[in-house]
Amino acid sequence: MDIPFLLSTLQTLLAALPTTLALFFSSISLGFLLALGLVWMRVGQNRFLRGFARSYIFVFRGSPLLIQMFLVYYGLGQFGVMRQSFVWPVLREPFACAVLSLALCTAGYTAEIFRSGLRAVSPREVEAARAIGMSGQLLVRRIIAPIAFRHALPAYSTEIVLMVKSTALASLVTVSEVTGVAQRLISQTYRTMEVFLCAALIYLALNFILLQLVALLERRLSAHRRGPPSPGLPSLPVPEAGPA
């Protein structure tokens, strides 16, 4: 095994890690905000908004992310209205197109995850909060949102891991993140195994750190459910054997 080559490859790939992190955090943040809007429409009383949310979730969960990214990157420029709009200087950049496509896709999955978390909230807890006079906004902030997010967090952590891995598709629209740099190194060195092994180690380390942070957050949100450690039972005296 060529250790110097592996170390050099790791150093080169780590130089592209900030781009991968920027892709991930930008898309996951935008997708989170879009998912909140979709959940609001999905559980609301307006039929049109409910239908729009259902259609959005069906389309973005039912079609491949790669096709969605190609449609955003290559398709938006086909419309003259889009090229003449004020958003075109941003959307003509590959990085912005990758963030937009990743965010639109994860919003569909995240919305369903959050909706399942809302359904896990007990009606009794809501009724108890209303009985003590909580208003609508206070009820959502103090009762509904924390409980729903706690129930949705395990499934959402899986979506976070999938989003980290999905950033690799941005290399197909000329974004030089970790996978894109790895592909360029392979074209120069023809050492596929070593380069992709180094890239896989970077993604594994990144996902490990993120999962540990999510686990820490889950423990903090569930701290009230863990009672104090039960004291040990006192040892009982063992009776001495009597004379035979």
Solvent accessible surface area in square Angstrom, and as a share of the most:
residue,aa,sasa,rsa
1,M,183,0.82
2,D,56,0.29
3,I,90,0.46
4,P,98,0.62
5,F,37,0.15
6,L,20,0.10
7,L,110,0.55
8,S,61,0.39
9,T,5,0.03
10,L,49,0.24
11,Q,135,0.60
12,T,50,0.29
13,L,0,0.00
14,L,86,0.43
15,A,81,0.63
16,A,8,0.06
17,L,37,0.18
18,P,85,0.54
19,T,42,0.24
20,T,1,0.00
21,L,49,0.25
22,A,42,0.33
23,L,0,0.00
24,F,5,0.02
25,F,103,0.43
26,S,45,0.29
27,S,0,0.00
28,I,20,0.10
29,S,60,0.39
30,L,66,0.33
31,G,0,0.00
32,F,63,0.26
33,L,117,0.58
34,L,64,0.32
35,A,0,0.00
36,L,85,0.42
37,G,30,0.29
38,L,8,0.04
39,V,13,0.07
40,W,168,0.59
41,M,30,0.13
42,R,41,0.15
43,V,76,0.44
44,G,25,0.24
45,Q,165,0.73
46,N,79,0.41
47,R,202,0.74
48,F,156,0.65
49,L,48,0.24
50,R,65,0.24
51,G,34,0.33
52,F,100,0.42
53,A,0,0.00
54,R,134,0.49
55,S,63,0.41
56,Y,30,0.11
57,I,9,0.05
58,F,154,0.64
59,V,80,0.46
60,F,37,0.15
61,R,109,0.40
62,G,62,0.59
63,S,38,0.24
64,P,77,0.49
65,L,24,0.12
66,L,62,0.31
67,I,89,0.45
68,Q,13,0.06
69,M,0,0.00
70,F,70,0.29
71,L,115,0.57
72,V,17,0.10
73,Y,56,0.21
74,Y,125,0.48
75,G,18,0.17
76,L,36,0.18
77,G,22,0.21
78,Q,137,0.61
79,F,128,0.53
80,G,27,0.26
81,V,127,0.73
82,M,51,0.23
83,R,117,0.43
84,Q,159,0.70
85,S,35,0.23
86,F,181,0.76
87,V,49,0.28
88,W,50,0.17
89,P,73,0.46
90,V,92,0.53
91,L,27,0.14
92,R,143,0.52
93,E,86,0.38
94,P,36,0.23
95,F,74,0.31
96,A,19,0.15
97,C,2,0.01
98,A,0,0.00
99,V,17,0.10
100,L,42,0.21
101,S,0,0.00
102,L,0,0.00
103,A,0,0.00
104,L,38,0.19
105,C,11,0.07
106,T,1,0.01
107,A,0,0.00
108,G,0,0.00
109,Y,78,0.30
110,T,1,0.01
111,A,1,0.01
112,E,34,0.15
113,I,27,0.14
114,F,16,0.07
115,R,50,0.18
116,S,63,0.41
117,G,1,0.01
118,L,53,0.26
119,R,183,0.67
120,A,47,0.36
121,V,16,0.09
122,S,38,0.25
123,P,96,0.60
124,R,199,0.73
125,E,76,0.34
126,V,24,0.14
127,E,111,0.50
128,A,59,0.46
129,A,4,0.03
130,R,156,0.57
131,A,86,0.67
132,I,133,0.68
133,G,64,0.61
134,M,39,0.18
135,S,69,0.45
136,G,52,0.50
137,Q,150,0.67
138,L,50,0.25
139,L,7,0.03
140,V,75,0.43
141,R,144,0.53
142,R,144,0.53
143,I,38,0.19
144,I,36,0.18
145,A,46,0.35
146,P,48,0.30
147,I,18,0.09
148,A,8,0.06
149,F,58,0.24
150,R,30,0.11
151,H,77,0.34
152,A,3,0.02
153,L,3,0.01
154,P,68,0.43
155,A,51,0.39
156,Y,16,0.06
157,S,15,0.09
158,T,77,0.45
159,E,11,0.05
160,I,20,0.10
161,V,28,0.16
162,L,84,0.42
163,M,5,0.02
164,V,0,0.00
165,K,104,0.44
166,S,22,0.14
167,T,0,0.00
168,A,25,0.19
169,L,51,0.25
170,A,0,0.00
171,S,17,0.11
172,L,76,0.38
173,V,0,0.00
174,T,97,0.56
175,V,12,0.07
176,S,63,0.41
177,E,0,0.00
178,V,0,0.00
179,T,20,0.11
180,G,14,0.13
181,V,9,0.05
182,A,0,0.00
183,Q,79,0.35
184,R,113,0.41
185,L,26,0.13
186,I,29,0.15
187,S,70,0.45
188,Q,116,0.52
189,T,49,0.28
190,Y,180,0.68
191,R,76,0.28
192,T,67,0.39
193,M,148,0.66
194,E,43,0.19
195,V,0,0.00
196,F,84,0.35
197,L,76,0.38
198,C,2,0.01
199,A,6,0.05
200,A,47,0.36
201,L,86,0.43
202,I,11,0.06
203,Y,28,0.11
204,L,118,0.59
205,A,54,0.42
206,L,20,0.10
207,N,16,0.08
208,F,126,0.53
209,I,94,0.48
210,L,19,0.09
211,L,75,0.37
212,Q,90,0.40
213,L,102,0.51
214,V,18,0.10
215,A,34,0.26
216,L,86,0.43
217,L,71,0.35
218,E,60,0.27
219,R,123,0.45
220,R,176,0.64
221,L,53,0.26
222,S,23,0.15
223,A,49,0.38
224,H,128,0.57
225,R,148,0.54
226,R,137,0.50
227,G,56,0.54
228,P,122,0.77
229,P,126,0.79
230,S,100,0.64
231,P,120,0.75
232,G,71,0.69
233,L,169,0.84
234,P,108,0.68
235,S,107,0.69
236,L,149,0.74
237,P,122,0.77
238,V,133,0.77
239,P,117,0.74
240,E,164,0.74
241,A,105,0.81
242,G,59,0.57
243,P,140,0.88
244,A,154,1.20
